[in-house]
Amino acid sequence: MSDIDELTELYLQSLRDGSSVGIQQFAERYPEWRDELLELLPALAAMEDLGHNSRTAARPAQVTFPNQLGEFRLEERLGQGGMGTVFKATQQSLNRSVAVKILAPTWAADGRLREKFDNESRLIACLHHTNIVEVYGAGQDQGYCYYVMEFVDGYGLNDPRWREVDANGNLEETIAKIGLQAANALSYAHRQGILHRDIKPSNLLLDKGGTVHVSDFGLATALSQDAVSTVASQSQDGTLRYMAPERLLSGGGGAAADQYSLGLTLYELLAGRPALSHDSPGKMIKRICEEGVPPLPAKNSDLAVIINKSVSFIPEDRYRSLEAMAADLQRFLRNEPILARSTSWLRRLRLWVRRRPAVAMLTFLTIFLGILLLNAITIGYLEISDALQKVNLERQRAEENIRIADATLARIFKRTLTAAHIDVELPPTRANTRLLHDIMPYFEKIAAEGDAPQAKIAQAKKVLGVIALRSNNLPLAESILAEAALLFPSKSFDAAYCRNQHALAIYRQKRTVEAWKLWQKIAADFESSADYTCRLEAVRALRSAALSSQSATLDNKSWQRPPRRRLHLNSRPAAPVPAESTDVVPTPTDDAAADASIPDAPGTAERAQTLKKAMAILLDIMRDHPDHPECRFMQALLLSDAPNILHDTITIAGQVVEPFEVLDRLTAEFPDNHQYRLELIRCAQKLDLREPAWQENIIKVKRALRHREILLATYPWDSDVVDDVFALQQNYLNALIRKGEYRTSNRVLHQTIGLLRLLVSQPEALPETQERLVRLLFQQVAGTIRHRRTEETEEMLEDLRTLLKSYTGPRTAEFQKKLDDLAQLAAAEPKTPIKQP
């Protein structure tokens, strides 16, 4: 013979036949297998002897049981094993269902074993855990030894019906929950100094609520203290399959052996087959002791990794305790990385997605949208760069256009408005309207709660009111700002600011007299404040009142804004042109206001007095805060508004203060404040571009026009910004033509057309911008027709046809007729070009 399995079977068969051959003697017959036989045969002999004794004890075929044991009425036989029979019974005193296990008469007849059983029953009864079958008591009646347990309405895990408890659930998740509950129960028992030593599927009961109950707890310990193993170790009961290798090799095995048995049980539940299968105990023992359990495929299953670790052949390779195993099972159920193996970042990501699917979906959606936005911005950036490069091939202009594109991109990413940026933002844009729509629910929620801090509600209303004002939602702005002003301390800067904005909202609704009175009241309340920022708000209020006083002195009716009259600085004294300040200054400009220097004009003296008072307060503030940007900004606006009225204050500290220079320096110092840029553009519109001031002022106009691209890129949908920028551009162009600098004027005209093309290419281009571009192109086409530049004429006519296809304004018919007329005129002109002088 050469097979160890055949030798072990031969030895066991000799024992069954009554042979008295000793283990040493048998092993000496086969020297090549001597060591293996000496290691395996003692355990096999002990198990064979136990199996013989237990089978003999359980052999009585006809065992009858009474219908009543003590107060327990036996109702239904639940199961039977080598040690005894389990009945479902009713405890009559409490009218509850219980499980009664009656020991086999063979065991009950042995007084020593029965005494040990009684002692162990009392010990197990001290265990109180949700996942341990509770032992209510033990007793003896009519010669039967029994103990009473909790009745579990469910199935053992050896019964395929256990899957019906969670038929719709994920199998791995269900098995992990079973393992977690069983591991927690066994860990609790180990902490109490008790080992189970007989964990197998039939001893794990799953009730219909999905709760696991560990049964037959400790019974094997009570019956194995005389170096005999449990009755359940018989191969026919299946327990041998769940024994840890160290129990078979050395008879030992503590908590690690229970962990092995539980892991093997979970192994078979997950695999759906026995972990080890042999036709004889000898082969089974050899397989357990030499090879261990084949690991489950664990590439994509953390549960398989946990089970594989718990059934490791070497006890030190298992979890240090069942508590650690339970912790890893809990991590698996929470979709967290387990400790049984290292986890790659990709798997960690997958687990995080399972753990937080909603957050993951929102995150991936945000990333996806971010990628789309980045692609859109990149494409837009490339298109803008390409378009700007086509306007002029000069290197300096190309670099400037790149800076413009960068500023545009930076503005696109500025998606929110905070209180700290209120004074930096410009008046209403479509972006602000969308922002108001997004923020309004948060404001309503804060207001509805009622118990939020007053300062928080006040600040929210302040910001929302300003956004509503800039979004041209004037009734809402008036209401919210009035509420915000009442919530702030009455003498605070925030109160003054909100009252100024509130008056502006009223003014824009053409209630001029009411707004004028409010501004006068604000100035009276804050002009003597100890806080210089409050006094600065008083200056703003006085300026607003002065620029609106012409309408207020005439009547209470709505004020209609007439066409704007241009006036010039640095040439001769002229009437002030009201211009928008940071937030609170209105923009009325009419003939009477333009003639404010004429003594007969209504309200001249009052307006002049108000502006002088504002300048006096401002100069008082600037003595302590000479470099404050808002003070310098207000000074420039006041001087720009009324240089004839405030001529005495233009010279300060021996130096002439020019509004343009102040605004130009502020723009350089604070490049993120686009309001400074816009006011610089407006100030440049007032410059006299005629002799003798031509040379000096044309340089200033060029300096102001350096900011046009940033303003247009940042606010392409704000009609006021677009109008102001192209008004200055037109002034510059007209001045060049008057001066006879036709080449330069032609280049400026091309630049203007290029800028307009960029604006028109925006998704929501203003109809007014499209009309401005169409008119300029009409002028250019007319010029090319006059000079008989046929090819250039055809190209521009084609551009006009393309542009009119996307035009959505009210002048479609007018422009189409003009285009047809030009096309006919071009067709009728001779093809010979006229030589340019």
Beta strands, then each sheet from edge to edge (+ up, - down):
strand 1: 68-69
strand 2: 72-80
strand 3: 84-91
strand 4: 96-103
strand 5: 135-141
strand 6: 144-150
strand 7: 154-156
strand 8: 204-207
strand 9: 212-214
strand 10: 651-652
strand 11: 655-656
sheet 1: 1+ 2- 3+ 4- 6+ 5-
sheet 2: 7+ 8- 9+
sheet 3: 10+ 11-
end
